[in-house]
Amino acid sequence: MSDENGSAQARLQIHAIVEVVLLLVLVGYMVLAQSKIVGDDFSFTVVGAALMALVTYWTLNTLRDGLEVIAARTGRSKH
């Protein structure tokens, strides 16, 4: 069980680091997008939409990993 918990914690840490990097990239994109009109540059808009979808997907995966860590700790404490 401790291997499972350690693995889940390690995965959560890696996912959290990637999450922070993705959020920084999204913030950078938003700063660049301030001077642009939505849809004016189609490729720029597509990149932004894809980046927002990726950040959303990754955030949900990171939350799932966090719940796995909590479940592993809760299950361990009950035994």
Number of C-alpha atoms within 10 A of each C-alpha: 10 10 8 12 17 13 13 19 18 14 16 21 15 12 19 19 13 16 19 13 13 19 17 12 14 17 12 11 16 13 11 11 14 9 8 13 9 12 10 9 10 10 10 16 16 12 12 17 12 12 17 16 12 15 20 15 11 17 19 12 16 21 14 13 20 19 14 17 21 15 13 18 14 11 11 12 8 6 5
